[in-house]
C-alpha cells in the first residue's frame, strides 16, 4: 500500500507532459469546386477556396466550420486561383462568418478568359476584399500562430503564379516517367500550391495545378519530398495529376474533391489505383459520368447521389505529429485509421 501511495504521489509531482493537439482537415462538398478547411493545433482556421458564390456552398462551409470544427471566424482565406468555383464562394460566406485575412496568387487580374463568371463576380469580390488581398509567392510561409506544445506547424507555398520555390541538385529517378506536357495558359497553372508539415505528417494541396507546373515541382529534383496525404489536383482531371508527380510524392492517402459530373477522370484514377504507396482513395462524390470512369470503393465515397441543394457529407482527417492520421466520412460514416509509418 505504501508503494502504491508513493507511486500516486510521484505521478502527481511529475504529471505526464500534455499531448500535442492534432491538425484537422475538412473537405466540404461544393459540387465540384474547392473548399478545404484546416484547423491548426493552435486553433487557427485556414480555408483554402470556398466553392461557388451560392447559398448552398456558404451554408455547407459555415455548418462544418461552426458545428463540426467549432470555429466562429476564418483566420486565413486562400484563393488558390481566380476561377469562380474557388474564390467566388467567399462572397456569400463572408455574410455568415467573419474572414480576417485574404490571400491570393497575385493581384486582381483584368480578365480571366476561361471563366465566364469573371466579369460579374470579380467586382463583387473586390468590393468585399478591397486592397487587402495579400499575394502569396513561391517560397514564403504562412504566418500562423503556433501551439504551446508539440512541434511547429509549417505552411509553405511551393508554387504560385507558375513560379516554383527553390531547387534540388539531387536527380529524381522518377523523372524518366515525365510526359513533357505543353504550356497551359489558363488560371489553373497559376494555382497556389501548399505543403503542410506537422512533425512527421505532411499534406500537399495544389489547387487546380496542371501537368507542366506539377512536373517542375518534382523534376529534375523533387522539391516536395514524400507526403502522407494528397488532395488531388484539379478535382481529378486528367489534364492534371501527372504520373511523375504522384509517383514522386508517394502519398499514403488521397482525397478527391470531385463532383458527380466533374473530375475523377480515367487516367488519373488508374494512376492512383496503380501507385504502390497509396493505401486508400477517398472521394467527395461518386462519379456519375458515362464511359469508362472509375470510382473508389462505395464505402469511401461521401456522397452517392447527384448534386443538390440540401445537406451533403464532408470528409475529415485528423493528423498527429507522429505521422499517423484518421480519415472519416462526416461524423459517423466510414472511418479508417492510419498508424504512423
N, C-alpha and C positions, 0 to 999 in steps of 0.2 A: 504494500500500500504506500509505503514511504517513497519507493522508487517511482511509482505511478504519479504521486503528487509532485515529485521533483520534476518529472518529465513535463507535466502540465505547466508548472511554473517557468521552466526553461522555454517552453513554447510561447508563453505569454511575454516573456522578456525578449525573445528573438522571433517575432512573428515572420511567417513566410513572406517573401517580397511579393508585392502585387503583380498579377499577371498583366502583360501588355494588352491594351484594348485592341480589338480586331479592326480590320478595314472592311467596310460594307460597300457592295456594288449592286445596283439595281438597274435592270434593263426593262424599260417601260414600253408597252405596246402602243406605238403611234402609227400603226398601219403602214409599215414600210419606210418610215422616217427614222431619225435617230433621236434617242433620249436616254442617256446613261447617267444615273445619279450615283455619286460616290460620297460616302460619309467617312471622313478620316478618323483615326484613333483619337484625335483631339476634339472631334465633334463638329468640325467644319464640313460644309457641303460644297461639292463641285458638280455642276450639271453640265454635261457635255452634250450640246444640242438639245432641242426642245420640240422636235416634231413640227407639225403643220400649225398654221395660225387658225386653229379650230378650238371651240369649247371642249370638244371631246378630248383632245390631247392635253389641254390645260387641266381639265378635270382629272385625268388619269395620272398626270405627273404630280399634281397637288395632293391627290389622295395617297399615293405611295410615299411622298415626302413627309406628309404630316401624320398619317395614320399608321404607317409601317416604319419608316425611318425615324420618326419622332423629331423632325426638324421643322422650324417655322420661318426660315428665310434661306435664300440661296446665297452663299458667300461668294461663289465664283461661277459665272455663266460663260462657257466657252462655245462660240460658234465655230465649228471646225472649218466651214467654208460657206460661201454665200449662195446656198440653194434653199428654196422655200421650206423643204422638209427637214431642215436642220436649224436654221435661225428663226424661221417665221413664228414658231410656237411661243417664243419668248414674249411676244406682244401681249397675247391674252393671258399667259401665265403670270406676267407681272401685275395683272389686275387682281390676282388671288394671293400672291406671295411676294414678299419683298426680295428683289435681286440687288445685291450690293455692288458687285463689280462685273463688268462686261469685257470679254476678251475676244479677239478675232485674229484671222490670218493676215490681216493687213488693213489699210484704210478702206473706207467705203468705196466700192467701185462705181464707175459711172454707168456701167451696163453689164449685165450677165446674159449673153446671147442665148444660152441654153436653158434659161429659166423664164418661162413666160409670165410668172407671177412677179418678177423683179420690179417692173415699173410701178406697180401699186403697193407692193409690200415694203420695199426699201424705204420709201418716205415715212411709213408708219414706224419702222424700226429706228430710223434716225430721230424721229420725234420722241421715242422712248429713251434712247441712249444719249442722243446729242453728241457732243465731242468727247464723251467719257469712255469711248471704246478704246481698249488698250491692245496694241498689236503684240502678239507673241511671235518671237523669232527663233529660228533654229539654234539650239544650244542653251537657251535660257531655262530656268526652273521656275515653277510657280511658287510664289512667296507664301506658303501655307504655314499655319501655326502647328507646332509640334506638341505631342502629348508629353506629360511629365514622366512617364515610364515607357520602357521599350525602345527599340531602335527608331531612328529618324525615318520619316517617310519622304521620299524624293519624287517629285513630279517633273520630269524633264521633257522639254519639247525637242523631239528628234528631227522633225522637219516641219516647215511651214512655208507657204508661198513658193514651193518647188525647191527650196534650199535645204540642204542636209547638214546636220550637226556633226562636225569632226571628221576624222578619217581613221582608217585602220591599215597598218602595214602588214598585218597577218592575212595571207590569202585564205579565202573561204572555199574549201573544196567543193561545196555545193554549187558554186557558180558555173560549173560545167552544164548545169540544167537551164541556164538562162535562155530566154527566147528573144532577147533584144527587141522589146516592144517599141512601137512607134511613139513619137511625141503625142501627148494628149493635151489639146489646147483648152480643155474645159476647167471649170472651177474645181472639179473633183481632185485633180492633180495638185491643187493648191492647199489641200487639206492640212490642218494641224495634226501632227502625229505625236501621241503622248506615251511615255513609258513611266509606269508607276513602280517604284521599288519600296518594299517594306520588309526589311530584313532579307530573308531568302525568297520572299514572294515577289513575283514580277507580273505585271499586267500591261499588255500592249493594246492600244486603241488608235486606229489610223483614219477615222472618219470615212470618207469616200475615196481614199487614195487609190490610184490606178497603177498599172504594172510598171511603167517606166520609172517612177519615183520609188515604188516599192523595191525594185531591184537595186537602185542606188543605195538603199539603206543597208543592203547585205552583200553587195558586190562592188569592188573586188574583195573587200573585207567586211565582215559582219559587225556593223556598228551598234546593233541591238543586243546581241547575245541570245540566249535562250530564255523562254518565258514559261510561266505556269499557266497563264490564262490569256487567251487571244480573242478579242472581239473582232469578228470577221470584218474585213474591209468592204465598204460599199454594199452592205446588205447581202453579200454573197454573189455579186455579179461576176461573170466570167471575164469582164474587161479589167477586173482587179483580181487580187488573190493569186498572184504568181506562185507557181510551184516552188521556185527557188526561195521566195520569201518564207513560205510556210515550212519548208524543209529546213531552212536556216534557223527559224525561231524555235522549232521543235516544241510546240505548245503541248501541254498536257490536256487542257480543257478548252473548247471553243464554244462561243455563244454567237448565234446568228440572229441579228435584229432585222429579219426579213418581214415581208407582208405576204398575204395569201396569194397575191398575183405579182409579187416583186421580189427578186433576189433568189438566193439558194439555187443557183443555176448549175447545170450538169457538170461542167468541167471543175468548178470549184468544189462541189460536193464529192466528186470522185477523188480529187486530190486530198480532201480531208479524210475520207474513209480509208485511203491507202497510205496515209502518213503514220509510220510506226509509233511515234511518240504520243499520238492523240488517243486518249482513253475514252473520251465522251464528246459528242457534238450535241449541243442543246439548240433548239430553235424557238423563237417567239411565236411563229406561225407555221402551220402545216402549209406546204407549198401546193396550191391547188391548180397550178398552171398545167395545161395539157402538154403531152410529149414525154420525153424521157427524163423528166425532172426527178430528183432523188430527195428523200426526206430521211431524217434520223428516225430512231425508234419512236413509236407513238407516245410512250410514256415520258419522253424527253422533249415533247413539243408542248409549249404553254397553251396555245390556242388552236383548236382543231377546226373551228368554224370559219366561214367567210367573214370579211370585215363588217363592222357595225359600229354604232354609236354608243352601245351600252358598256358595262364594265368588261374588263379584259384582264387576264392574268399577266403577271410580270415574272421575270426570273431574277433571283437574287443570289449573290455569292458573299460568303463571309470568309475572310482570309486572315491568317495569323503570320507573325514574322518568322515562324519556323518553316514557312513554305507550304503548309497544309491549307486546304480550303474545303468549304462545303458549298454545294450549289443546290438550289431548291426552286421549284415552280411555286410561285405565290407563297402563302404562309403554311399551307398544308398539303401541297402536291408532292410529286416525286422529289426525293432528296437523295443526294449522293455525297459521301464523304471521301475526300482525297487526302490521305495521311501524308506527312512530309516525306519527300524522297531522300 
